[in-house]
Amino acid sequence: METGITPALIALDWGTSSLRAYLMDNNGRVLDRRGNRHGIQNLPVPGIAGFEQVFAEISADWLAKYPGLPAVAGGMVGSAQGWAEAPYVPCPADTATLAGRAVAVESASGIRLLIAPGVIFDLPDANPDVMRGEEIQIAGALADHPEFGPRACIALPGTHSKWVQVSDGRIARFATYMTGELFAVLSRHSILGRLMPEEEGTDAEARSAAFTDGVNAARKGSAGDLAHQIFATRTLGLTRRLPAEALKDYLSGLLIGSELVSGLALMRDTLASDTPLVLIGEDALCERYVRALDILGVRVSAKLENTAPRGLFQLAFAAGLVPSLPSTQATAP
């Protein structure tokens, strides 16, 4: 840590399977970071005591050196199974909305932890959709890239991918795709996986071609075809039209392609054709999405990695826990 820099915030990105903690200064810079596998489903002891223990362990030396630091958290820690439930707020929602509906818990260490709510999109004539954690990443992305605040489509690839319409700095609507979870279930726990080797294949050319074939199959498919197309992952292996080591890539291309076809149609239905498309997520996975989008003839405006620390800082500012925003962020939504 640089001499003369004073920490101003502890920010926790607390998900289902892991916890990431950040020590930040009043300019929103990360001074120190750490993480562990103690997500809300993997606490050392169940219940509130488990959350208390994990929070104390991950922040003890920070708080010992800088007592009284404010703390914020986002993600599944605010779910019904979390430390304290922070109910969903409806669209349209921005960082001020999240801060205004955040829930505070008093930890045993005496630190008041502010937990962000999730967001719900619930029209009377459609099925509801929810997010918890992604809204913080979006807040961070818009803070770092205010040019996307007026109008953008933000896609967040992952276990449950999100396609989000941003308008006037607010989450206006969104849709969830269980792409990552479907891939995991189908490749590990279905008949498809029996033909897939445990080790990743070394024939990069065959794997790349199989991914492209999967994306193109999704593009050519009609409504309702996906369940039929998925079975081709098995038959292409049985007939040896694809090598076994390329079957996962075909399935990945098919599922990602199906998500993109739907997500892009949703974007066309609700946003102008020149709307920027932004990806947020783990680099390797986002690269797959960039490649699939390229196959579909779509350009990505920006590819961002971990925007959660900045989003948590924005939450803290909106809640009045840190004194000011950096000058470059003063006009961010």
C-alpha positions as CSV (number, residue, x, y, z in Angstrom):
1,M,0.0,0.0,0.0
2,E,1.3,3.4,-0.9
3,T,2.4,5.7,1.8
4,G,-0.2,8.3,2.8
5,I,-3.2,6.5,1.3
6,T,-5.9,5.9,3.9
7,P,-8.5,3.1,3.4
8,A,-12.1,4.2,3.4
9,L,-14.2,1.1,2.8
10,I,-14.4,-2.7,3.1
11,A,-16.3,-4.1,0.1
12,L,-17.6,-7.7,-0.1
13,D,-18.7,-9.5,-3.2
14,W,-20.3,-12.5,-1.4
15,G,-21.7,-15.1,-3.7
16,T,-23.0,-18.7,-3.4
17,S,-19.7,-20.5,-3.6
18,S,-17.1,-17.8,-2.8
19,L,-16.3,-14.5,-1.1
20,R,-14.1,-11.8,-2.4
21,A,-13.1,-8.9,-0.1
22,Y,-11.6,-5.5,-1.1
23,L,-10.0,-2.8,0.9
24,M,-10.7,0.5,-0.9
25,D,-9.6,4.1,-0.6
26,N,-11.9,7.1,-1.0
27,N,-11.0,7.3,-4.7
28,G,-12.5,3.9,-5.3
29,R,-9.1,2.2,-5.8
30,V,-8.5,-1.3,-4.5
31,L,-5.7,-1.2,-2.0
32,D,-5.8,-4.9,-1.0
33,R,-7.9,-7.9,-1.9
34,R,-8.4,-11.4,-0.7
35,G,-10.9,-14.3,-1.2
36,N,-12.0,-17.7,0.1
37,R,-14.4,-20.4,-0.7
38,H,-16.8,-19.5,2.1
39,G,-19.8,-18.5,-0.1
40,I,-23.2,-18.6,1.5
41,Q,-23.5,-22.3,0.8
42,N,-20.1,-23.2,2.3
43,L,-19.9,-21.5,5.7
44,P,-17.7,-23.0,8.4
45,V,-20.8,-23.2,10.7
46,P,-24.4,-22.8,9.7
47,G,-26.5,-19.7,10.1
48,I,-25.6,-16.2,11.4
49,A,-22.6,-17.5,13.3
50,G,-21.1,-18.7,10.1
51,F,-21.4,-15.3,8.4
52,E,-20.0,-13.6,11.5
53,Q,-17.0,-15.9,11.6
54,V,-16.2,-15.5,7.9
55,F,-16.5,-11.7,8.0
56,A,-14.4,-11.5,11.1
57,E,-11.7,-13.7,9.6
58,I,-11.4,-12.0,6.3
59,S,-11.4,-8.4,7.6
60,A,-9.8,-8.8,11.1
61,D,-6.4,-7.3,10.3
62,W,-7.9,-4.5,8.2
63,L,-10.2,-3.5,11.0
64,A,-7.4,-3.9,13.6
65,K,-5.3,-1.4,11.7
66,Y,-8.2,0.8,10.5
67,P,-11.0,0.5,13.1
68,G,-14.5,1.7,12.3
69,L,-14.2,1.3,8.5
70,P,-17.7,1.2,6.8
71,A,-18.5,-2.0,5.0
72,V,-20.8,-2.9,2.1
73,A,-21.7,-6.3,0.6
74,G,-23.5,-7.5,-2.5
75,G,-24.5,-10.8,-4.0
76,M,-26.2,-13.8,-2.5
77,V,-25.4,-12.6,1.0
78,G,-28.6,-10.6,0.7
79,S,-30.8,-13.5,-0.4
80,A,-33.3,-15.3,1.8
81,Q,-30.5,-17.8,2.6
82,G,-28.0,-15.0,3.3
83,W,-26.9,-13.1,6.4
84,A,-30.0,-10.9,6.1
85,E,-32.5,-10.7,3.3
86,A,-32.5,-7.6,1.2
87,P,-35.7,-7.8,-0.9
88,Y,-35.6,-7.2,-4.6
89,V,-36.3,-3.8,-5.9
90,P,-38.3,-3.4,-9.2
91,C,-37.0,-2.1,-12.5
92,P,-36.1,0.6,-13.3
93,A,-33.3,0.6,-10.8
94,D,-30.0,2.5,-10.3
95,T,-27.3,2.7,-7.6
96,A,-29.3,5.2,-5.6
97,T,-32.3,2.9,-5.7
98,L,-30.1,0.0,-4.4
99,A,-28.6,2.2,-1.6
100,G,-32.1,3.4,-0.6
101,R,-33.4,-0.2,-0.2
102,A,-30.2,-1.8,1.3
103,V,-30.4,-3.7,4.6
104,A,-28.0,-3.1,7.4
105,V,-26.7,-5.7,9.9
106,E,-24.7,-5.1,13.0
107,S,-21.9,-7.5,13.2
108,A,-20.5,-8.9,16.4
109,S,-17.3,-6.9,15.7
110,G,-19.3,-3.7,15.9
111,I,-19.1,-3.0,12.2
112,R,-22.4,-2.1,10.5
113,L,-22.6,-4.0,7.2
114,L,-24.8,-2.6,4.5
115,I,-26.2,-5.3,2.2
116,A,-27.4,-4.5,-1.3
117,P,-30.8,-5.7,-2.6
118,G,-31.2,-7.6,-5.9
119,V,-33.4,-6.4,-8.8
120,I,-36.7,-7.9,-10.1
121,F,-38.2,-7.4,-13.6
122,D,-41.9,-8.3,-13.2
123,L,-44.4,-7.3,-15.9
124,P,-48.1,-8.2,-15.3
125,D,-48.2,-10.2,-18.5
126,A,-44.9,-12.0,-18.4
127,N,-42.9,-14.3,-16.1
128,P,-40.8,-12.5,-13.5
129,D,-37.0,-12.4,-13.7
130,V,-34.5,-11.6,-10.9
131,M,-30.8,-10.8,-10.4
132,R,-28.7,-10.6,-7.3
133,G,-25.0,-9.5,-7.7
134,E,-25.1,-8.5,-11.3
135,E,-26.7,-5.2,-10.5
136,I,-23.5,-4.3,-8.6
137,Q,-21.3,-5.2,-11.6
138,I,-23.5,-3.1,-13.8
139,A,-23.2,-0.2,-11.4
140,G,-19.4,-0.6,-11.6
141,A,-19.4,-0.8,-15.4
142,L,-21.4,2.4,-15.7
143,A,-19.2,4.2,-13.2
144,D,-16.1,3.3,-15.2
145,H,-17.7,3.8,-18.6
146,P,-20.4,6.5,-18.3
147,E,-20.7,6.6,-22.0
148,F,-22.8,3.5,-21.8
149,G,-25.2,5.0,-19.2
150,P,-27.6,6.7,-21.6
151,R,-28.3,3.5,-23.6
152,A,-26.7,0.1,-23.7
153,C,-27.2,-3.7,-23.7
154,I,-25.0,-5.4,-21.1
155,A,-24.6,-9.2,-21.2
156,L,-23.1,-11.0,-18.3
157,P,-22.1,-14.6,-19.3
158,G,-22.1,-17.1,-16.5
159,T,-24.0,-19.9,-14.8
160,H,-27.1,-17.8,-15.2
161,S,-26.3,-15.3,-17.9
162,K,-28.1,-12.0,-17.9
163,W,-29.1,-9.7,-20.8
164,V,-29.7,-6.2,-19.5
165,Q,-31.2,-3.1,-21.1
166,V,-29.7,0.0,-19.6
167,S,-31.5,3.3,-20.2
168,D,-30.7,6.7,-18.6
169,G,-28.3,5.0,-16.2
170,R,-30.8,2.6,-14.9
171,I,-31.5,-1.1,-15.3
172,A,-34.7,-1.0,-17.4
173,R,-35.3,-4.7,-18.1
174,F,-33.4,-7.9,-18.3
175,A,-33.6,-11.6,-19.1
176,T,-31.8,-14.6,-17.6
177,Y,-30.5,-17.6,-19.5
178,M,-29.3,-20.8,-17.7
179,T,-26.6,-21.4,-20.2
180,G,-23.7,-22.2,-17.9
181,E,-25.8,-24.4,-15.7
182,L,-27.3,-26.3,-18.6
183,F,-23.8,-26.9,-20.0
184,A,-22.6,-28.3,-16.6
185,V,-25.7,-30.5,-16.1
186,L,-25.7,-31.9,-19.7
187,S,-22.0,-32.5,-19.9
188,R,-21.6,-34.0,-16.4
189,H,-24.9,-35.6,-15.5
190,S,-26.6,-36.6,-18.7
191,I,-26.1,-39.3,-21.4
192,L,-24.2,-36.8,-23.5
193,G,-21.3,-36.8,-21.1
194,R,-20.7,-40.5,-21.5
195,L,-19.0,-39.8,-24.8
196,M,-17.0,-36.8,-23.6
197,P,-13.4,-37.5,-22.3
198,E,-12.5,-36.1,-18.9
199,E,-9.4,-34.4,-20.2
200,E,-9.6,-31.4,-22.5
201,G,-8.7,-32.3,-26.1
202,T,-5.5,-31.2,-27.7
203,D,-6.8,-30.9,-31.3
204,A,-7.5,-27.2,-31.1
205,E,-8.6,-27.0,-34.8
206,A,-11.3,-29.7,-34.4
207,R,-12.6,-28.1,-31.2
208,S,-12.8,-24.7,-32.8
209,A,-14.7,-26.1,-35.8
210,A,-17.1,-27.9,-33.5
211,F,-17.8,-24.7,-31.5
212,T,-18.5,-22.9,-34.8
213,D,-20.8,-25.7,-35.9
214,G,-22.7,-25.5,-32.7
215,V,-23.2,-21.7,-33.0
216,N,-24.3,-22.1,-36.6
217,A,-26.8,-24.8,-35.6
218,A,-28.3,-22.5,-33.1
219,R,-28.5,-19.7,-35.7
220,K,-30.3,-22.0,-38.2
221,G,-32.7,-23.5,-35.7
222,S,-36.3,-22.7,-35.3
223,A,-38.3,-22.0,-32.2
224,G,-38.5,-25.1,-30.0
225,D,-35.5,-26.9,-31.8
226,L,-33.0,-26.7,-28.9
227,A,-34.0,-29.9,-27.1
228,H,-33.7,-31.8,-30.5
229,Q,-30.4,-30.0,-31.4
230,I,-28.9,-30.9,-28.0
231,F,-29.3,-34.6,-28.8
232,A,-27.1,-34.2,-31.9
233,T,-24.2,-33.8,-29.4
234,R,-24.6,-37.5,-28.8
235,T,-25.3,-38.7,-32.4
236,L,-22.4,-36.7,-33.8
237,G,-20.2,-38.6,-31.4
238,L,-21.8,-42.0,-32.0
239,T,-21.3,-41.6,-35.8
240,R,-17.9,-40.2,-35.3
241,R,-18.7,-37.1,-37.4
242,L,-17.2,-35.2,-34.5
243,P,-14.2,-36.5,-32.4
244,A,-15.1,-37.2,-28.8
245,E,-12.8,-34.4,-27.6
246,A,-14.8,-31.9,-29.6
247,L,-18.2,-32.7,-28.3
248,K,-18.1,-30.3,-25.3
249,D,-17.2,-27.5,-27.7
250,Y,-20.1,-28.3,-30.0
251,L,-22.5,-28.3,-27.0
252,S,-20.9,-25.1,-25.7
253,G,-21.4,-23.4,-29.1
254,L,-24.9,-24.7,-29.4
255,L,-26.0,-23.4,-26.0
256,I,-24.2,-20.1,-26.2
257,G,-25.4,-19.6,-29.8
258,S,-29.0,-20.3,-28.6
259,E,-28.6,-17.7,-25.9
260,L,-27.2,-15.1,-28.3
261,V,-29.9,-15.6,-30.9
262,S,-32.6,-15.0,-28.2
263,G,-30.7,-12.2,-26.4
264,L,-30.0,-10.3,-29.7
265,A,-33.6,-10.6,-30.7
266,L,-34.6,-9.2,-27.3
267,M,-32.2,-6.3,-27.8
268,R,-33.6,-5.6,-31.3
269,D,-37.1,-5.6,-29.9
270,T,-36.3,-3.1,-27.2
271,L,-33.3,-1.0,-28.3
272,A,-32.0,0.7,-31.4
273,S,-29.8,-1.3,-33.7
274,D,-26.8,0.9,-32.9
275,T,-27.0,0.2,-29.2
276,P,-23.6,-0.6,-27.7
277,L,-23.2,-4.3,-26.6
278,V,-21.0,-4.7,-23.5
279,L,-19.9,-8.0,-22.0
280,I,-19.0,-8.3,-18.3
281,G,-17.4,-11.5,-16.9
282,E,-14.5,-13.9,-16.7
283,D,-12.1,-13.3,-19.5
284,A,-12.0,-16.8,-21.0
285,L,-15.8,-17.2,-21.0
286,C,-16.3,-13.7,-22.5
287,E,-13.9,-14.6,-25.2
288,R,-16.1,-17.5,-26.2
289,Y,-19.0,-15.1,-26.4
290,V,-17.0,-12.6,-28.5
291,R,-16.1,-15.4,-30.9
292,A,-19.7,-16.6,-31.1
293,L,-21.0,-13.1,-31.7
294,D,-18.4,-12.7,-34.4
295,I,-19.7,-15.8,-36.1
296,L,-23.2,-14.2,-35.9
297,G,-21.8,-10.9,-37.4
298,V,-22.2,-8.9,-34.2
299,R,-19.5,-6.5,-32.8
300,V,-18.9,-6.1,-29.1
301,S,-18.4,-2.5,-27.9
302,A,-16.5,-3.4,-24.8
303,K,-15.4,-6.5,-22.8
304,L,-15.0,-5.9,-19.0
305,E,-13.8,-8.2,-16.3
306,N,-14.5,-7.7,-12.6
307,T,-16.5,-4.5,-12.1
308,A,-17.9,-5.5,-8.7
309,P,-15.4,-3.5,-6.6
310,R,-16.3,-0.3,-8.4
311,G,-20.0,-1.1,-8.1
312,L,-19.7,-1.7,-4.4
313,F,-17.9,1.6,-4.0
314,Q,-20.7,3.3,-5.9
315,L,-23.2,1.7,-3.5
316,A,-21.2,3.0,-0.5
317,F,-21.1,6.5,-2.0
318,A,-24.9,6.5,-2.7
319,A,-25.5,5.4,0.9
320,G,-23.3,8.2,2.3
321,L,-20.6,5.8,3.6
322,V,-17.7,7.4,1.7
323,P,-17.2,11.1,1.4
324,S,-16.9,11.7,-2.3
325,L,-16.5,10.1,-5.7
326,P,-13.3,10.5,-7.7
327,S,-13.5,13.5,-10.0
328,T,-13.6,11.2,-13.1
329,Q,-16.7,9.6,-11.7
330,A,-18.6,12.6,-10.6
331,T,-21.1,12.5,-13.5
332,A,-21.4,8.7,-13.7
333,P,-25.0,7.3,-13.3
